[in-house]
């Protein structure tokens, strides 16, 4: 289960109209137990790109990044964690439109 501590969401501008739908970038800080394989004393955050389209909403991509170094980590979220992240993005993407 993802324990989200803080997050930010921003609409990704597409001045050339290349992308279908609307895209949002999420930066999601997560808290991990020291026993977790992903744990880092520097902290971990997820950078996710979420797409809102007529045919359905989806995660375009997500990356795990070490907070202090901004180093991309070579780990994947488990399927249930990806589903949690997708649900979180679906719940919060509209906040970027309100800004």
C-alpha positions in Angstrom: 0.0 0.0 0.0 1.3 3.5 -0.9 1.6 5.9 2.0 1.4 9.3 0.3 2.7 12.1 2.5 2.6 15.1 0.1 2.0 15.7 -3.6 1.7 18.3 -6.3 -0.1 18.2 -9.6 0.4 20.4 -12.7 -1.3 20.5 -16.0 1.2 19.8 -18.9 0.8 22.4 -21.6 0.7 21.1 -25.2 1.1 24.2 -27.3 1.4 22.2 -30.6 -1.6 20.0 -29.9 0.5 16.8 -30.4 -0.9 14.9 -27.3 -4.3 13.4 -27.2 -6.4 14.4 -24.2 -5.0 16.4 -21.3 -1.9 15.4 -19.4 -1.0 16.1 -15.8 2.3 15.6 -14.0 2.2 14.4 -10.4 5.1 14.5 -7.9 4.1 12.2 -5.1 6.1 11.8 -1.9 5.8 8.4 -0.4 6.8 7.0 3.0 8.4 3.6 3.1 9.2 1.2 5.9 12.9 0.5 6.4 12.3 -3.1 5.6 10.9 -2.2 2.1 13.2 -2.9 -0.9 12.6 0.6 -2.1 13.5 2.3 1.1 16.1 5.1 1.0 17.1 7.3 3.9 17.0 10.2 1.4 13.3 9.6 0.7 11.5 8.5 -2.4 9.0 10.2 -4.7 7.0 9.2 -7.7 6.8 11.2 -10.9 3.7 10.2 -12.7 2.2 11.4 -16.0 -1.6 11.0 -16.0 -3.7 11.3 -19.2 -7.4 12.3 -19.3 -9.0 11.3 -22.6 -12.4 10.6 -24.0 -11.7 6.8 -24.2 -10.6 6.7 -20.5 -8.0 7.9 -18.1 -4.7 6.2 -17.7 -1.2 6.5 -16.3 1.2 7.2 -19.2 4.3 6.5 -17.1 5.6 6.6 -13.6 9.1 6.7 -12.2 10.5 6.2 -8.7 13.1 8.8 -7.8 15.4 9.3 -4.8 14.5 12.6 -3.2 17.9 14.1 -2.3 19.8 13.0 -5.4 17.0 13.0 -7.9 18.4 9.6 -9.0 16.0 7.5 -11.1 15.6 4.1 -9.3 15.4 0.9 -11.3 12.4 -0.5 -9.4 8.8 -0.9 -10.4 5.7 -0.5 -8.3 3.6 -3.7 -7.7 0.4 -3.9 -9.6 -1.8 -3.0 -6.6 0.4 0.0 -6.0 0.0 1.1 -9.6 -3.8 0.8 -9.2 -3.6 2.9 -6.0 -1.5 5.6 -7.8 -4.0 5.6 -10.7 -6.9 6.0 -8.3 -5.0 8.8 -6.5 -4.4 10.7 -9.8 -8.0 10.2 -10.9 -9.1 11.8 -7.6 -6.7 14.8 -7.7 -5.9 15.8 -11.3 -8.7 18.4 -11.4 -6.8 20.4 -8.7 -4.4 21.5 -11.5 -7.3 23.0 -13.5 -8.4 25.0 -10.4 -5.0 26.7 -10.1 
